[in-house]
Amino acid sequence: MSRQVVLDTETTGIDFKSGHRVIEIGCIEIINRKFTGSEFQTYLNPDREIEEGAIKVHGLTLDFLKDKPRFHNVADDFLKFIRDSELIIHNAEFDVGFLNNELKILGGECSLIEEVAKKITDTLQMAREKHPGQRNSLDALVQRYEVSGYDREHHGALLDSKILGDVYLAMTGGQSDLLFEKSSFNTLKEKDQEIKKN
């Protein structure tokens, strides 16, 4: 069984080294290239201000988050959800950096993300290798692979995980599946023409 977890976060700003914190975690489970419907999602109270630029991206305000749990309240459930899975993350360095920072703030014996997950796959790195010299943001990949059906007015960790899941499956299997279907269709077409000739 191949268990993968697509993960995304939203944060108060772009650099955890400047004291920025995680304010949303979203994960979805894929087993054997199928969405199972199993999800983990939580908003978090960061106990600090959120940068205006970040609010424009995800729409999450401190007023909305002030009654949400802190990271230490959800850490065990989160780590349990991702344990022994292959994590699929777009720009993994960013999300893993932030999450490891949250785990370090907890102190104690908390494991880091790399120690909990079996493997971390960075779809940004994959996209750069597959499409060198092109834009490879998640938005760009959504257009390139024609992933539709999502409202993208604001980014959200769970929403972006679902979108990234579709993009990842398209990147890693869509093309070969399309080629297979095209090949099968051509074979059927050729057989049909042969029958008509005879």
N, C-alpha and C positions, 0 to 999 in steps of 0.2 A: 504493500500500500504506500502510495506517494502522497504524503500530507504536506501541503503548502499553506502558508498564511500570508495573505497580502496585507501590508501594514502601512498606515500613514498617520502623521501627527499634524496638529495645528499648534502654533506657539505664539508667545507674546511679542517675539521679535526674531531676528535672524541669527543671533549669536548667544549661545548658552554661557560662553565665557564672560559675557557682559551682564550675566544675571538673569537672562531670559529663561522662561519656563514653558513646559508643555501645558496646553489648555484643552486639547482633545486628542484622544487615541481612538483609532478605528481599525479593526481587523476583520477580515473575512476568510473563511476556510475553503480551500480547494482540495479535494481528494481525487486522485487519478484524473486530473484535468476537468473535474466537474465541481461547480459551486454546490456546497452541501446545505447552505442556508444558515450554517452556524456562524455567529458573529460575536465580536466583543467591541463595545463602544462605550466610552465614558467622556464626559466633560470634566474639567478639573479647575478648582479655584487656585490661581497662581500666587495669590497674596502679593501681587504687584501690578503696576499699571501695564496696559497693553499699548504698543506703539500704534499710532494712527494708520501707518502704512499696512500693518498687519490686520487691523480691523477692516480695512478696505478689501483685503483679500478674503478673509473668512467670515466677517460680520459678527464675530464674537466679542462682546463687551464685558467689562468687569462687573457691571450691574447684573448681567445675565449669569455670570459665573460665581457670584459671591456666595450662593447657597449650595454650590456643587462640592463634591468630596475633594480632599487633597490627595496627592499621588500616593501617600503612604496608606490611605484607606483602600486603594484598588490594586496596589502593587502585586499582591499574592495572586489575585484572580487573573491579572494580566499575564504574569509570568507563566501561570498554569496553562493559559490558552495558547501561548506561543511555544511552549516547551517541546523540544525534539522535532520541531517542524523546520522546513526550509522557508525562511522569510523572503518575500518578494517585496522590494521597496524601491521607489523611484528616488534616486539621489540618496542612497542608504547612509552615506557619511553624515548627512544632516540629521536624519531621524534617529539613527543609532547614537550619535553624539549627544543629542538632547535626552534621549531615554537613559543612557548610561549616566548622564549628569544627575538625573532625577534619582537613580538608584544609588549613586555615590552620596547624595545629600542625605539619604536614609541612613547611611553608615551601616555598621554591623556586618553581617555575613552575606549581604545581598550579592547574588551573582550578576555579572554584566550580561548584556544581550547576547554577545558572541558565545558565552558559556552556556546559555539556556537553549538557544536555537541550534539546530543541527548544521545549518548553513545559511548564509545571507547572500541573496542574489540581487544585484543592483541593476534595475532595468534601464537606468540612465546610461550606465556603462555598456550594457547590451546594445542599446539603441545607437550609441556613438560608434560602436564597431560595425553595426549593420547598416547605418546611414551616415557615413563620415561626411563632415562638412555641412550637414543639414541641421536645422533646429530640431532638438530632441526633448523639448519640454513635454510634460504630459499632455498639454493642450495640442501641441504640434502632432504628437503621436495619435491622439484621438481623431484628428483630421486625416492623417495619413492612412490609418487603418479603418477609417469610416465607422468608428464606434459611436453609436447614437442612442437616444432614448433617455438621456440624463439632463436635468436642469442644472446648468453650471453658472448660475448668477453669482453664487458664492462658493468658494472651496469649502469642503468639510472633510474631516478625516475618513469617516465611514464612506461617504459618497465617493471620494477620490480612490479609496481602496477598491470599491466595486468597479470603477472605471479602469483602474490600473489592472485589475484582474482580467477584464475583457481585452485590454491592450496586450497584456502578457501572453494570453492564450493565442491571440492573433499573431503576435511576433514569433512565437515558438512553434506554432502548428498550423496557423491559418493558411500560409502560402502553400505548404505541402498538401494540405487538405484540398485547397482550390485546384492545385495542379492534378491531384488524383481524380477529382471530380471531372475536370476538363478532359483528362485522358480517358476516363470511363465513358464520357459523353461522346468523344470522337470515335472510340471503338464501336459503340452502339450505332453511331451514324454510318460508319463504314460497313457494318454488318447489314444495316437497313438498305444501303445502296447496292450491296451484293445481291440481296434477296430480290430487289427490284430489277436488277440486270437479268437475273435468272428467271 
